[in-house]
Amino acid sequence: MRRNEEELLLLKGDFVEPLESVTFLRYSTESQTRLPCRYKEAEGEKVVQVTWQKELPDGNREQVITAHFTDGNTEFGRYSGRVKFESTNPTADSALLIPITEDSDKGSYICHISTFPNGNFERRITLTVWSK
């Protein structure tokens, strides 16, 4: 790799997991579901907040869980007590765990990463759930 290419890589952070902007996963009901999301910061960049959202049938999004680098984690609405981050440092590894998957968990989830100073980045994971 040439020096200019190495310098360019250090200027822009990127997702380590999942690599694709849209990912499809399948889990069964009553099993633990893991939705991956890990963003590698560039030099001088900081992940300040991570938010998981679920896309509703009308296209709107509902908040699932948020991690802020100083304010900690917040679970929202019907997800409170049902979801958690896999890591104790979710701004570094933002994988979402659903310990007991329900049929209603199927759908599209968005991992939204907010960084300073480079802005916002997203990955979409579509979850299919089937009954055992």
C-alpha positions in Angstrom: 0.0 0.0 0.0 1.3 3.4 -0.9 1.7 6.2 1.7 -1.2 8.3 0.3 -3.6 5.3 0.5 -2.6 4.6 4.1 -3.1 8.3 5.0 -6.6 8.2 3.3 -7.6 5.2 5.3 -6.7 6.9 8.6 -8.9 9.9 7.7 -12.2 8.0 7.3 -13.7 5.5 9.8 -15.7 2.6 8.6 -17.8 -0.3 9.6 -15.9 -3.5 10.6 -19.1 -5.5 11.1 -21.3 -5.9 9.1 -19.2 -5.0 6.0 -22.3 -4.7 3.7 -24.6 -1.7 4.1 -27.6 -4.1 4.1 -27.5 -7.5 5.8 -30.0 -10.3 6.2 -30.1 -12.6 9.2 -32.4 -15.5 10.4 -33.1 -16.6 14.0 -35.8 -18.7 15.6 -38.2 -17.7 18.3 -37.1 -18.1 21.9 -33.4 -18.1 20.8 -30.9 -15.3 21.4 -30.5 -13.0 18.4 -27.3 -11.0 17.7 -27.4 -8.0 15.3 -23.8 -7.0 14.6 -22.6 -3.4 14.4 -19.0 -2.3 14.9 -17.5 0.9 13.6 -13.8 1.6 13.6 -13.0 5.2 14.2 -10.5 7.1 12.1 -7.7 9.0 13.7 -9.1 12.1 15.5 -12.7 10.8 15.2 -14.9 9.7 18.2 -18.1 7.7 18.3 -20.3 9.8 20.6 -23.6 7.9 20.2 -25.0 4.7 18.9 -28.7 4.2 18.3 -30.5 1.1 17.2 -33.9 1.7 15.5 -36.5 -0.5 14.0 -38.2 0.5 10.8 -42.0 0.4 11.0 -44.3 -0.7 8.2 -45.1 3.0 7.4 -41.4 3.8 6.9 -41.0 5.6 10.3 -38.5 4.4 12.8 -38.9 3.6 16.4 -36.1 3.9 18.9 -34.9 0.6 20.4 -31.8 1.4 22.4 -29.2 4.2 22.6 -25.7 4.4 24.0 -24.1 7.8 24.6 -20.4 8.0 25.4 -21.0 10.0 28.6 -24.7 9.5 29.4 -24.8 5.7 29.2 -27.5 3.4 27.8 -31.3 4.0 27.4 -33.8 1.4 26.2 -37.1 2.6 24.8 -40.8 1.5 25.1 -41.6 -2.1 24.4 -37.9 -2.9 24.1 -37.1 -1.9 27.7 -35.8 -5.0 29.5 -35.9 -7.0 26.2 -32.7 -5.9 24.5 -29.2 -5.0 25.4 -25.8 -4.2 24.0 -23.5 -7.2 23.8 -20.5 -5.2 24.9 -19.9 -3.2 28.1 -18.5 -0.5 25.7 -21.2 -0.1 23.1 -19.6 2.9 21.4 -16.8 0.5 20.4 -18.8 -2.6 19.7 -22.5 -1.9 19.2 -23.9 -5.4 18.6 -27.5 -5.6 19.7 -28.7 -8.7 21.6 -32.3 -9.8 21.9 -32.0 -12.6 24.5 -35.4 -14.1 23.8 -36.5 -13.5 20.2 -40.2 -13.1 19.6 -42.0 -13.3 16.2 -42.7 -9.5 16.6 -39.0 -8.9 16.4 -38.8 -9.6 12.7 -38.2 -6.6 10.5 -35.5 -4.1 9.5 -33.1 -2.6 12.1 -30.8 0.3 11.7 -27.6 0.8 13.5 -27.0 4.5 13.5 -23.5 5.7 14.5 -22.9 9.4 15.4 -19.3 10.5 15.3 -17.5 13.7 15.9 -16.4 15.5 13.7 -17.3 13.3 10.7 -21.1 12.9 11.1 -23.5 9.9 10.9 -23.2 6.5 9.4 -25.7 3.6 9.2 -26.1 -0.1 8.6 -29.4 -1.9 8.0 -30.1 -5.5 9.1 -33.2 -7.3 8.1 -34.2 -10.0 10.6 -36.3 -13.0 9.7 -37.8 -14.9 12.6 -39.3 -18.4 12.4 -41.1 -20.5 14.9 -39.3 -23.6 16.4 
